[in-house]
Amino acid sequence: MAQRTFAIGDIHGDLVSLKKTLALLPPLDAQDTLVLMGDYVDRGPESAQVIEFIRTELPKRVPGKLVCLRGNHEDGWLRVLSFGWSEFVMPSANGCLATLRSFNHDPTRENDLLPTRAELTALQTGAFFPADVVEWMKSLPFFYEDEHAIYVHAGLLEKDGQWIHPADVQDPAQMLWVRTMRFFDGYRGKRVVCGHTSTDVLPPELSSFTPEDPLDMWVRENVVVVDTGCGKGGFLTALELPTMKVYESRN
């Protein structure tokens, strides 16, 4: 069978959608690659369980290569652990409280949007993360490339009018946070698959993939965005390359 790559968008603590999407994929073989685009934590209720599944169960299901990229939410928590970052953990929209509660195994407070005093302290330090999970997050690569595409969480960087290959970026963490329309609309080069930016905020009229559905995967000639809002009311998308076949957890 041809060497296929399956890229799965931002999961954000939604283990149910991850399992459902994986069940939709065709049987994988030793020549296939599964790429997870990052953002395994925050917002959804099962961040700890998602990481456990990815680390222990998923390798058993993938006979070929499994690539887990670093997302900006993993990068954000690593910054919290290193020097603190209130601006990341405090906004409720970032969903960091849900991650804390998933690791503390406290389902009784899932519907309480306000953190307790103890939870506020824990959020500020990130000390609730087990040491092995922290090391795993540190080990996550910033990008992956194969014959089909370049895979990076948020997008490529531009300098002096030229798009920089991820291997040549001096601070690769920037590729986890960048969000500019110039990249989505103006990048030309080898196809890039990314997540990070929810497709519902991208102009649907620029997408060649079901522009009538702004929630769907977003496709330009050289850029594909597979963050379809999983963990925050949307669904999870997997893209098969080179055929461009799409699998969605909402189906």
Legacy VTK file of the C-alpha trace (Angstrom):
# vtk DataFile Version 3.0
C-alpha trace
ASCII
DATASET POLYDATA
POINTS 251 float
0.000 0.000 0.000
1.151 3.547 -0.726
2.840 5.427 2.080
-0.007 7.417 3.617
0.044 10.141 6.242
-2.936 10.848 8.479
-2.874 14.277 10.157
-5.212 14.758 13.132
-6.122 18.254 14.286
-6.109 19.860 17.729
-7.700 17.503 20.287
-7.997 19.767 23.353
-8.924 17.218 25.991
-11.655 15.477 23.983
-10.836 11.776 24.252
-14.240 10.708 22.927
-13.718 12.542 19.639
-10.169 11.224 19.321
-11.281 7.618 19.693
-14.194 8.150 17.331
-11.954 9.670 14.677
-9.385 6.906 14.966
-12.148 4.337 14.512
-13.059 5.957 11.185
-9.576 5.555 9.710
-8.791 2.621 7.438
-6.473 -0.086 8.818
-2.943 1.309 9.080
0.150 -0.571 7.997
3.863 -0.304 8.702
4.382 2.222 5.882
1.798 4.671 7.209
2.371 7.696 9.436
-0.013 9.224 11.949
0.714 12.868 12.806
-0.993 14.572 15.748
-0.896 18.331 15.272
-0.532 19.317 18.955
-2.788 20.908 21.579
-3.719 17.743 23.439
-4.659 19.635 26.598
-6.990 22.409 27.850
-10.683 23.192 27.266
-12.030 19.637 27.029
-12.600 17.610 30.226
-10.048 14.823 29.664
-6.623 16.335 29.036
-4.873 13.888 31.360
-6.700 10.968 29.790
-5.871 12.134 26.262
-2.165 12.266 27.081
-2.294 8.850 28.734
-4.044 7.374 25.702
-1.598 8.960 23.250
1.424 7.770 25.216
0.352 4.243 26.111
-2.473 3.035 23.861
-1.968 4.797 20.546
1.491 3.296 19.847
-0.134 -0.136 19.982
-2.616 0.899 17.292
-0.105 2.443 14.887
2.126 -0.168 13.235
4.000 2.542 11.353
5.320 5.922 12.488
3.566 7.977 15.171
4.477 11.681 15.333
3.145 13.860 18.151
3.889 17.521 17.493
4.079 20.183 20.168
1.185 22.632 20.218
1.077 26.104 21.689
-0.886 24.828 24.702
1.833 22.313 25.573
4.370 25.072 24.998
2.345 27.412 27.194
2.318 24.974 30.090
6.065 24.403 29.736
6.540 28.158 30.076
4.324 28.149 33.163
6.443 25.391 34.665
9.656 27.268 33.877
8.851 30.811 34.995
5.092 31.203 35.451
2.694 32.801 33.003
-0.517 34.157 34.503
-1.606 35.588 31.171
-1.848 32.054 29.810
-3.447 30.151 32.683
-5.974 32.698 33.935
-8.212 33.474 30.913
-11.056 30.978 31.089
-11.117 30.706 27.286
-7.736 28.951 27.380
-9.286 26.113 29.348
-6.356 25.561 31.702
-8.624 24.915 34.686
-10.078 21.887 32.907
-6.575 20.469 32.534
-5.832 20.933 36.231
-9.049 19.176 37.215
-8.439 16.286 34.821
-5.065 15.612 36.445
-6.524 16.048 39.940
-9.322 13.578 39.114
-11.972 15.904 40.538
-15.123 15.495 38.392
-17.274 17.074 41.114
-16.061 20.548 40.101
-16.285 20.188 36.315
-19.269 22.526 36.033
-17.860 25.143 38.427
-16.209 27.798 36.261
-14.476 29.519 39.176
-11.244 28.039 40.555
-10.768 27.585 44.268
-7.882 29.317 46.033
-5.890 26.073 45.941
-6.597 25.681 42.241
-5.436 29.236 41.571
-2.114 28.414 43.186
-1.785 25.186 41.220
-2.564 26.942 37.955
0.164 29.486 38.554
2.854 26.821 38.960
1.679 23.850 36.900
3.109 21.623 39.620
0.203 19.176 39.251
1.725 17.784 36.041
3.525 14.469 36.679
7.251 14.618 35.943
6.992 12.057 33.143
4.287 14.104 31.408
6.454 17.221 31.606
9.381 15.351 30.048
7.089 14.028 27.338
5.877 17.534 26.502
9.476 18.736 26.344
10.293 15.955 23.884
7.563 16.850 21.388
9.006 18.043 18.048
8.163 21.428 16.567
7.508 20.123 13.051
7.538 17.063 10.829
8.047 16.739 7.082
7.513 13.962 4.579
6.997 13.711 0.816
3.416 14.914 1.139
3.699 18.035 3.293
5.271 20.002 6.119
3.330 19.582 9.375
3.540 22.326 11.988
1.120 23.378 14.693
0.401 27.000 13.724
2.240 27.959 10.538
5.467 29.135 8.972
7.387 32.317 9.664
8.304 34.970 7.124
11.480 37.038 6.900
12.346 39.604 4.247
9.500 38.397 2.092
10.582 34.764 2.213
8.923 31.877 4.046
11.402 30.151 6.341
11.627 26.379 6.375
10.994 25.092 9.926
14.489 23.569 10.102
15.974 27.043 9.634
13.918 28.885 12.259
16.064 30.152 15.136
13.218 30.092 17.681
10.968 27.208 16.592
8.439 27.901 19.374
7.266 30.874 17.301
5.793 28.390 14.816
3.400 27.246 17.549
1.877 30.688 18.127
1.952 32.551 14.793
-1.406 33.524 13.290
-1.427 35.852 10.273
-3.756 35.956 7.285
-0.745 36.584 5.097
0.386 32.988 5.706
-3.013 31.448 5.048
-3.660 33.564 1.960
-0.177 34.304 0.657
2.053 31.294 1.301
3.295 29.508 -1.800
5.521 26.470 -1.594
5.372 22.898 -0.415
2.010 22.105 1.150
1.774 22.937 4.877
-0.725 21.223 7.166
-1.400 23.048 10.421
-3.867 23.451 13.262
-4.017 26.186 15.942
-6.371 28.554 14.105
-9.989 27.424 14.238
-11.345 27.158 10.730
-14.465 29.126 11.658
-12.388 32.325 11.855
-10.815 31.841 8.417
-12.534 33.250 5.314
-14.660 30.403 3.919
-14.663 31.945 0.461
-10.911 31.313 0.230
-11.266 27.596 0.927
-11.636 25.072 -1.870
-13.098 22.515 0.549
-16.828 22.988 1.209
-16.731 26.801 1.538
-20.437 26.675 2.334
-19.507 25.141 5.712
-17.250 27.568 7.648
-16.639 24.957 10.365
-15.115 22.451 7.960
-11.463 21.842 7.135
-9.930 24.862 5.366
-7.948 24.269 2.186
-5.930 26.606 0.012
-3.549 25.537 -2.742
-0.591 25.293 -0.357
-2.094 25.500 3.166
-4.474 23.109 4.902
-5.937 23.898 8.356
-7.386 20.984 10.339
-8.374 22.667 13.620
-12.160 22.311 13.502
-12.852 23.319 17.101
-12.510 20.030 18.945
-12.750 20.522 22.714
-14.652 23.794 22.400
-17.911 22.826 20.770
-16.560 21.690 17.408
-15.317 18.348 16.167
-12.063 16.557 15.331
-10.754 16.249 11.779
-8.265 13.788 10.310
-6.799 14.299 6.843
-5.342 11.480 4.747
-2.497 12.406 2.419
-1.880 12.303 -0.469
-5.524 11.534 -1.316
-6.898 14.455 0.776
-9.640 12.200 2.143
-11.244 13.608 5.298
-12.530 11.865 8.427
-14.595 13.763 11.020
-15.705 12.846 14.508
-19.100 14.475 13.866
-19.955 11.791 11.282
LINES 1 252
251 0 1 2 3 4 5 6 7 8 9 10 11 12 13 14 15 16 17 18 19 20 21 22 23 24 25 26 27 28 29 30 31 32 33 34 35 36 37 38 39 40 41 42 43 44 45 46 47 48 49 50 51 52 53 54 55 56 57 58 59 60 61 62 63 64 65 66 67 68 69 70 71 72 73 74 75 76 77 78 79 80 81 82 83 84 85 86 87 88 89 90 91 92 93 94 95 96 97 98 99 100 101 102 103 104 105 106 107 108 109 110 111 112 113 114 115 116 117 118 119 120 121 122 123 124 125 126 127 128 129 130 131 132 133 134 135 136 137 138 139 140 141 142 143 144 145 146 147 148 149 150 151 152 153 154 155 156 157 158 159 160 161 162 163 164 165 166 167 168 169 170 171 172 173 174 175 176 177 178 179 180 181 182 183 184 185 186 187 188 189 190 191 192 193 194 195 196 197 198 199 200 201 202 203 204 205 206 207 208 209 210 211 212 213 214 215 216 217 218 219 220 221 222 223 224 225 226 227 228 229 230 231 232 233 234 235 236 237 238 239 240 241 242 243 244 245 246 247 248 249 250
